[in-house]
Amino acid sequence: MQSQFQVAANHAQGLALQRNRVLRNTYLLLALSMVPTVLGAWAGIRVGFSFFAGSPLISFLLFLGIAFGFMWGIEKTKNSGAGVALLLGFTFFMGLMLSRILQYALGFANGGSLIALAAGGTGVIFFTLAGVATVTRRDFSGLGKFLFVGLILLLVAMLANIFLQIPAVALTISAIAVLLFSAYLLYDISRIVSGGETNYVVATLSVYLDIYNVFVHLLNLLLAFSGERD
């Protein structure tokens, strides 16, 4: 009986060590992924990169195709160094995509401060929700289905507003997106803490996308309500 308890205790300790290792590696790779994101954004601003210069619909679909292509490749190579390389390449691409809204923001008199405010707000959201998921260790896996449905509806609304071009709808989409991806942050980090996600490359990709979307849509809201034209 004692040996069985010892085996169970060793197994539990091993699982805890594995979860801590995945969480630590996720945070390290997440920090590293910000470097190509910043480089991509800087390069995009320098060259005036505009992915959506042509047809908005075709550009949106092309962006989704490239993004999902990267994500498919990362999933297939997640257990090798190629997965890390693809992830960093993807974050550079996302940095290029980010340059468009940054260029727009810098056209405002207070654009730089709003970018910093959006980054700071995103950081507060991330650290708060990461702390909640890590300290409480509650299981938020039940949110998964609701969040996925919300994500599909959000993508449909974004696609529809490409044709409608209604500012109020765009602001509503951004407000919902901030809430949705904040909830996704809680869900994704909770999955790592609870052992639901054991691959740190995939975990990093999920958390990165959450942070990226919170930042972009938070900046959209700040520009709409606090932007000051020169």
Secondary structure, DSSP 8 states (H G I E B T S, - for coil): -HHHHHHHHHHHHHHHHHHHHHHHHHHHHHHHHHHHHHHHHHHHHHHT--TTSS-HHHHHHHHHHHHHHHHHHHHHTTTSHHHHHHHHHHHHHHHHHHHHHHHHHTTBTTHHHHHHHHHHHHHHHHHHHHHHHHHH----GGGHHHHHHHHHHHHHHHHHHHHH--HHHHHHHHHHHHHHHHHHHHHHHHHHHHTS---HHHHHHHHHHHHHHHHHHHHHHHHHHH--B-
